[in-house]
Amino acid sequence: MEAGNSTGLAGTYLKLARPKQWIKNGFVLAGILFAGEVFSPPLILAALTAFVAFCLLSSATYAANDVLDIDEDRKHPLKRFRPVASGAISRRSALTFAALLAAVGLLLAFVAAPGVGLAGIGYLALQAVYTTVLKHQAILDVMSISGGFVIRALAGVAAVGVALSPWLIICTGLLTLFLGFSKRRHELATLGDGAVAHRKNLRDYSVPMLDQMMNIMISATIIGYALYTFTVYQQDEEFFMMASIPFVVYGVFRYMLLVHRDGGGNPDTLVLRDRALQVSLFLWLCVVMTVIYIL
């Protein structure tokens, strides 16, 4: 019985950490991929250490947010089943868990590289400001979420010690702004009249307004990525990087289709369940790997 209880409690804490959302930390691995160093064992270790560090740091913020958002989560049709909102884990235990994850995450980040550690501190600071202030401000809430992804990408660059490309910031920022506005649209479509009770700043949004914002960001994302392939890869056969553009175009349009047809959802959830998105991502990765590592 005690072993069963321990297993059940461990599963509850794992649920609190939201491992399904660790896919978002894949942005940390962009640095080693585009640096052409995926076959360097020391850099692979550093990149993976940074990735694990940000998985722990992001889980720490999820646990802390669940405590702060407990009242709103209890009004949500799905979030009310989260460990803190459902009462499976107490607020104090959740905060202790968050502090432990943050401490271990920062330790690993500094082990990976000093720059990764500083990025980790910046990420936690941004999340603290987001949770207390920015999440209640329309537009700034999505921009701060996008900023978190940019910090992840910067951490990946710091882990492998390569020069920072401004295109990494531009493409990451534009794509995640698009995903952020689509998530707000999903919340409005799902919660309906109860949207404001769950997230107060949703009163400042509307579905038509978010559709316009998404259209702007999807256009900017495609143009930004296309310019990246044109300007960075100009030597010899590197121009074949342009062959990856169709997969980016299809991927974002497929995501738009899911948003309008099924209401959308969390980006990580859609990627994990939609086969077409997975295939598009895989083919894009094949083209990028071929251009950087073979041609």
LOBA-844416 format. One line per field, with one value per residue (C-alpha): residue number from 1; residue in one letter; z, x, y. Coordinates in Angstrom, 1 decimal, padded with zeros to 4 digits. Each point is the difference from the previous one (the first is absolute). Layout:
BEGIN
resi <- NUM / ...
resn <- a / ...
z <- Z / ...
x <- X / ...
y <- Y / ...
//
This chain:
BEGIN
resi <- 1 / 2 / 3 / 4 / 5 / 6 / 7 / 8 / 9 / 10 / 11 / 12 / 13 / 14 / 15 / 16 / 17 / 18 / 19 / 20 / 21 / 22 / 23 / 24 / 25 / 26 / 27 / 28 / 29 / 30 / 31 / 32 / 33 / 34 / 35 / 36 / 37 / 38 / 39 / 40 / 41 / 42 / 43 / 44 / 45 / 46 / 47 / 48 / 49 / 50 / 51 / 52 / 53 / 54 / 55 / 56 / 57 / 58 / 59 / 60 / 61 / 62 / 63 / 64 / 65 / 66 / 67 / 68 / 69 / 70 / 71 / 72 / 73 / 74 / 75 / 76 / 77 / 78 / 79 / 80 / 81 / 82 / 83 / 84 / 85 / 86 / 87 / 88 / 89 / 90 / 91 / 92 / 93 / 94 / 95 / 96 / 97 / 98 / 99 / 100 / 101 / 102 / 103 / 104 / 105 / 106 / 107 / 108 / 109 / 110 / 111 / 112 / 113 / 114 / 115 / 116 / 117 / 118 / 119 / 120 / 121 / 122 / 123 / 124 / 125 / 126 / 127 / 128 / 129 / 130 / 131 / 132 / 133 / 134 / 135 / 136 / 137 / 138 / 139 / 140 / 141 / 142 / 143 / 144 / 145 / 146 / 147 / 148 / 149 / 150 / 151 / 152 / 153 / 154 / 155 / 156 / 157 / 158 / 159 / 160 / 161 / 162 / 163 / 164 / 165 / 166 / 167 / 168 / 169 / 170 / 171 / 172 / 173 / 174 / 175 / 176 / 177 / 178 / 179 / 180 / 181 / 182 / 183 / 184 / 185 / 186 / 187 / 188 / 189 / 190 / 191 / 192 / 193 / 194 / 195 / 196 / 197 / 198 / 199 / 200 / 201 / 202 / 203 / 204 / 205 / 206 / 207 / 208 / 209 / 210 / 211 / 212 / 213 / 214 / 215 / 216 / 217 / 218 / 219 / 220 / 221 / 222 / 223 / 224 / 225 / 226 / 227 / 228 / 229 / 230 / 231 / 232 / 233 / 234 / 235 / 236 / 237 / 238 / 239 / 240 / 241 / 242 / 243 / 244 / 245 / 246 / 247 / 248 / 249 / 250 / 251 / 252 / 253 / 254 / 255 / 256 / 257 / 258 / 259 / 260 / 261 / 262 / 263 / 264 / 265 / 266 / 267 / 268 / 269 / 270 / 271 / 272 / 273 / 274 / 275 / 276 / 277 / 278 / 279 / 280 / 281 / 282 / 283 / 284 / 285 / 286 / 287 / 288 / 289 / 290 / 291 / 292 / 293 / 294 / 295
resn <- m / e / a / g / n / s / t / g / l / a / g / t / y / l / k / l / a / r / p / k / q / w / i / k / n / g / f / v / l / a / g / i / l / f / a / g / e / v / f / s / p / p / l / i / l / a / a / l / t / a / f / v / a / f / c / l / l / s / s / a / t / y / a / a / n / d / v / l / d / i / d / e / d / r / k / h / p / l / k / r / f / r / p / v / a / s / g / a / i / s / r / r / s / a / l / t / f / a / a / l / l / a / a / v / g / l / l / l / a / f / v / a / a / p / g / v / g / l / a / g / i / g / y / l / a / l / q / a / v / y / t / t / v / l / k / h / q / a / i / l / d / v / m / s / i / s / g / g / f / v / i / r / a / l / a / g / v / a / a / v / g / v / a / l / s / p / w / l / i / i / c / t / g / l / l / t / l / f / l / g / f / s / k / r / r / h / e / l / a / t / l / g / d / g / a / v / a / h / r / k / n / l / r / d / y / s / v / p / m / l / d / q / m / m / n / i / m / i / s / a / t / i / i / g / y / a / l / y / t / f / t / v / y / q / q / d / e / e / f / f / m / m / a / s / i / p / f / v / v / y / g / v / f / r / y / m / l / l / v / h / r / d / g / g / g / n / p / d / t / l / v / l / r / d / r / a / l / q / v / s / l / f / l / w / l / c / v / v / m / t / v / i / y / i / l
z <- 000.0 / 000.9 / -003.2 / -001.9 / 001.8 / -000.8 / -003.6 / -000.2 / 001.7 / -002.3 / -003.0 / 001.4 / 000.4 / -003.5 / -001.2 / 001.8 / -001.9 / -003.3 / -002.0 / -003.1 / -000.3 / 000.1 / -003.8 / 000.2 / 001.2 / -003.3 / -000.9 / 002.2 / -002.5 / -003.0 / 000.8 / -000.4 / -003.0 / -002.0 / 001.2 / -001.8 / 003.2 / 000.6 / -000.4 / 002.7 / 003.2 / 002.4 / -001.6 / -000.2 / 003.8 / 000.6 / -002.2 / 001.7 / 003.4 / -000.9 / -001.3 / 003.2 / 002.1 / -001.9 / 000.4 / 003.8 / -000.1 / -002.0 / 002.2 / 003.0 / -001.5 / -000.8 / 003.6 / 001.4 / -002.5 / 001.0 / 003.5 / -001.0 / -002.5 / 002.1 / 000.1 / -003.7 / -000.8 / 002.1 / -002.4 / -003.1 / -001.5 / -000.3 / 002.3 / 003.0 / -000.1 / 000.6 / 003.2 / 001.9 / -001.2 / 000.7 / 003.5 / -000.7 / 000.9 / 002.6 / -000.9 / 002.4 / -001.5 / -003.5 / 000.8 / 001.7 / -003.1 / -002.2 / 002.1 / -000.2 / -003.8 / -000.4 / 002.1 / -001.8 / -003.3 / 000.6 / 001.2 / -003.2 / -002.1 / 001.5 / -000.5 / -003.7 / -000.3 / 001.9 / -002.8 / 000.3 / 003.8 / -000.7 / -002.5 / 002.6 / 002.5 / -002.7 / -000.8 / 003.6 / 000.4 / -003.1 / 001.3 / 003.3 / -001.6 / -002.4 / 002.7 / 002.2 / -002.5 / -003.8 / -000.1 / 000.8 / -002.9 / -003.5 / -002.6 / 002.6 / 001.3 / -003.4 / -000.6 / 003.4 / -000.9 / -003.3 / 002.0 / 002.0 / -003.2 / -001.2 / 003.3 / -000.6 / -003.4 / 001.4 / 002.7 / -002.7 / -001.8 / 003.3 / 000.7 / -003.2 / 000.0 / -003.5 / -001.4 / 000.5 / -003.2 / 000.0 / -002.3 / 002.9 / 002.1 / -002.9 / -001.1 / 003.5 / 001.1 / -002.9 / 000.1 / 003.7 / -000.2 / -002.6 / 002.3 / 003.0 / -001.7 / -001.3 / 003.6 / 001.2 / -002.9 / 001.2 / 003.5 / -001.2 / -002.2 / 002.6 / 003.1 / -001.7 / 002.5 / 002.8 / -001.6 / 002.1 / 003.2 / -000.9 / -001.3 / 000.6 / -002.9 / -002.5 / 000.2 / -002.0 / -002.8 / -002.6 / -002.5 / -003.0 / 001.6 / 000.7 / -003.6 / -001.3 / 002.3 / -001.0 / -003.7 / 000.5 / 002.0 / -002.4 / -002.9 / 001.9 / 001.0 / -003.6 / -001.3 / 002.8 / -000.5 / -003.8 / 000.4 / 002.4 / -002.5 / -002.8 / 002.0 / 002.2 / -002.4 / -003.1 / -000.5 / -002.4 / 000.5 / 003.1 / -002.0 / 000.2 / 003.4 / -001.9 / -000.5 / 003.7 / -000.5 / -001.3 / 003.2 / 002.1 / -002.0 / 000.2 / 003.7 / 000.9 / -002.3 / 001.3 / 003.5 / -001.1 / -001.4 / 003.3 / 001.8 / -002.1 / -000.5 / 003.5 / 002.1 / 000.2 / 003.4 / 001.6 / -002.7 / 001.8 / 000.1 / -003.7 / -001.1 / 002.1 / -001.4 / -003.6 / -002.4 / -002.9 / 002.2 / 001.1 / -003.6 / -001.0 / 002.9 / -000.8 / -003.7 / 001.0 / 002.3 / -002.8 / -002.4 / 002.7 / 001.1 / -003.7 / -000.8 / 003.2 / 000.4 / -003.4 / -002.9
x <- 000.0 / 002.8 / 001.8 / -003.2 / -000.5 / 003.6 / -000.4 / -003.3 / 001.5 / 003.0 / -002.4 / -001.9 / 003.2 / 001.0 / -003.3 / 000.6 / 003.3 / -001.9 / 002.6 / -002.1 / 000.9 / 003.7 / -000.1 / 000.0 / 003.6 / 001.0 / 000.8 / 003.1 / 001.3 / -000.2 / 003.4 / 001.9 / -002.0 / 000.6 / 003.6 / 000.7 / 001.3 / -002.5 / 002.9 / 002.2 / -000.4 / 001.1 / -002.4 / -002.8 / 000.4 / 000.0 / -003.1 / -001.9 / 001.0 / -001.5 / -003.1 / -000.5 / 000.7 / -002.8 / -002.4 / 000.5 / -000.2 / -003.2 / -001.5 / 000.8 / -001.9 / -003.0 / -000.2 / 000.3 / -002.6 / -002.4 / 000.1 / -000.6 / -002.7 / -001.9 / -003.2 / -000.1 / 001.0 / -002.9 / -002.3 / 001.6 / -001.6 / 003.4 / 002.4 / -002.2 / 001.5 / 003.5 / 001.6 / -000.1 / -003.5 / -001.4 / 001.5 / 002.3 / 003.0 / 000.0 / 001.1 / 003.0 / 001.1 / -000.3 / 002.1 / 002.7 / 000.0 / 000.4 / 002.9 / 001.8 / -000.4 / 001.2 / 003.0 / 001.1 / -000.9 / 002.3 / 002.8 / -000.2 / -000.2 / 003.3 / 001.6 / -000.9 / 001.6 / -000.1 / -002.0 / -002.7 / -000.1 / -000.6 / -002.7 / -001.6 / 000.0 / -001.5 / -002.6 / -001.1 / 000.0 / -002.2 / -002.4 / -000.3 / -000.9 / -002.3 / -001.9 / -000.4 / -000.5 / 000.3 / -002.4 / -002.8 / 001.0 / -001.3 / 002.7 / 002.8 / -001.1 / 000.7 / 003.1 / 001.4 / -000.8 / 001.9 / 002.9 / 000.2 / 000.6 / 002.6 / 001.8 / -000.1 / 001.6 / 002.7 / 000.8 / 000.5 / 002.5 / 001.8 / 000.2 / 002.0 / 002.0 / -000.8 / -000.7 / -003.5 / -002.0 / -002.6 / -002.1 / -000.4 / -001.6 / -002.2 / -001.3 / -000.5 / -001.8 / -002.3 / -001.0 / -000.7 / -002.0 / -002.2 / -000.4 / -000.7 / -002.8 / -001.5 / 000.0 / -001.9 / -002.5 / -000.4 / -000.7 / -002.7 / -001.6 / 000.1 / -001.1 / -002.6 / -001.7 / 002.1 / 003.3 / 000.3 / -000.5 / 002.9 / 002.3 / -000.9 / 001.9 / -002.0 / -002.6 / 002.3 / 000.2 / -002.5 / 000.1 / 000.0 / 002.8 / 002.1 / -000.6 / 001.5 / 003.0 / 000.5 / -000.2 / 002.7 / 002.3 / -000.4 / 001.0 / 002.9 / 001.2 / 000.0 / 001.7 / 002.6 / 000.9 / 000.2 / 002.3 / 002.1 / 000.6 / 000.8 / 002.5 / 001.8 / 000.4 / 001.6 / 003.1 / 000.2 / -002.9 / -001.2 / -002.7 / -001.9 / -001.0 / -002.8 / -001.5 / -001.0 / -002.3 / -003.0 / 000.0 / 000.0 / -002.9 / -001.9 / 000.6 / -001.3 / -002.9 / -000.8 / 000.0 / -002.3 / -002.4 / -000.1 / -000.6 / -003.0 / -001.3 / 000.4 / 000.6 / 003.7 / 001.6 / 003.5 / 002.7 / 001.7 / -003.2 / -000.7 / 003.5 / -000.3 / -003.4 / 000.0 / 001.7 / 000.2 / 001.8 / 002.4 / 000.8 / 000.5 / 002.3 / 002.0 / 000.4 / 001.1 / 002.6 / 001.2 / 000.6 / 001.7 / 002.2 / 000.9 / 001.0 / 002.0 / 001.7 / 000.1 / 000.1
y <- 000.0 / 002.4 / -000.7 / 000.6 / 003.3 / 001.0 / -000.8 / 001.9 / 003.0 / 000.0 / -000.1 / 003.0 / 002.0 / -001.0 / 001.2 / 003.3 / 000.3 / -000.3 / -002.1 / 000.2 / 003.6 / -000.7 / -000.1 / 003.8 / -000.2 / -001.4 / 003.6 / -000.5 / -002.6 / 002.4 / 001.4 / -003.2 / -001.0 / 003.2 / 000.2 / -003.3 / -001.7 / -002.8 / -002.5 / 001.6 / -002.1 / 002.9 / 002.4 / -002.5 / -000.6 / 003.8 / 000.5 / -002.9 / 001.3 / 003.4 / -001.7 / -002.0 / 003.2 / 001.9 / -003.0 / 000.3 / 003.8 / 000.0 / -002.7 / 002.2 / 002.9 / -002.3 / -001.2 / 003.6 / 001.2 / -002.7 / 001.3 / 003.6 / -000.9 / -002.5 / 002.0 / 000.6 / -003.6 / -001.3 / 001.8 / -001.6 / -003.2 / -001.7 / 001.9 / -000.8 / -003.5 / 001.2 / -001.2 / 003.2 / 001.1 / -003.4 / -000.1 / -003.0 / 002.1 / 002.8 / 003.5 / -000.2 / -003.3 / 001.3 / 003.1 / -002.1 / -002.2 / 003.0 / 001.4 / -003.3 / -000.3 / 003.6 / -000.6 / -003.2 / 001.6 / 003.0 / -002.2 / -002.1 / 003.2 / 001.3 / -003.4 / 000.2 / 003.4 / 003.4 / 001.5 / -002.7 / 000.7 / 003.7 / -000.9 / -002.2 / 002.9 / 002.3 / -002.6 / -000.3 / 003.8 / 000.4 / -002.7 / 001.7 / 003.3 / -001.7 / -001.9 / 003.1 / 002.8 / -000.7 / -002.9 / 002.5 / 002.3 / -000.7 / -000.3 / 000.3 / -003.4 / -001.7 / 002.0 / -001.1 / -003.7 / 000.5 / 001.5 / -003.2 / -001.9 / 002.4 / -000.4 / -003.8 / 000.4 / 002.4 / -002.6 / -002.6 / 002.3 / 000.7 / -003.8 / -000.7 / 003.3 / 001.1 / 003.5 / 001.2 / 000.5 / 002.7 / -002.2 / -002.5 / 002.7 / 001.3 / -003.4 / -001.3 / 003.2 / 000.2 / -003.7 / 000.0 / 003.2 / -001.7 / -003.0 / 002.2 / 001.9 / -003.3 / -001.4 / 003.1 / -000.6 / -003.6 / 001.2 / 002.3 / -002.6 / -002.7 / 002.0 / 002.2 / 002.2 / -001.4 / 001.1 / 003.2 / -001.9 / -002.2 / 002.7 / 003.6 / 001.5 / -002.1 / 002.8 / 002.1 / -002.6 / -001.2 / -002.8 / 002.4 / 002.0 / -003.0 / -001.3 / 003.2 / -000.2 / -003.6 / 000.9 / 002.7 / -002.3 / -002.9 / 002.2 / 001.5 / -003.5 / -001.3 / 003.1 / 000.0 / -003.6 / 000.4 / 003.0 / -002.1 / -002.7 / 002.5 / 002.1 / -002.5 / -003.0 / 001.4 / -002.1 / -002.9 / -002.5 / 001.9 / 001.6 / -003.3 / 001.2 / 001.8 / -003.5 / 000.1 / 003.0 / -002.1 / -002.1 / 003.1 / 001.4 / -003.2 / -000.3 / 003.4 / -000.3 / -003.5 / 001.5 / 002.8 / -002.7 / -001.8 / 003.3 / 000.9 / -003.6 / -001.4 / 003.1 / -000.5 / -000.6 / -000.1 / -000.2 / -002.9 / -002.0 / 000.6 / -001.0 / -003.2 / -001.0 / 001.2 / -002.3 / 002.6 / 002.5 / -002.8 / -001.0 / 003.7 / 000.5 / -003.1 / 000.9 / 003.5 / -001.5 / -002.3 / 002.9 / 002.1 / -002.9 / -000.8 / 003.6 / 000.6 / -003.4 / -001.7 / 002.5
//
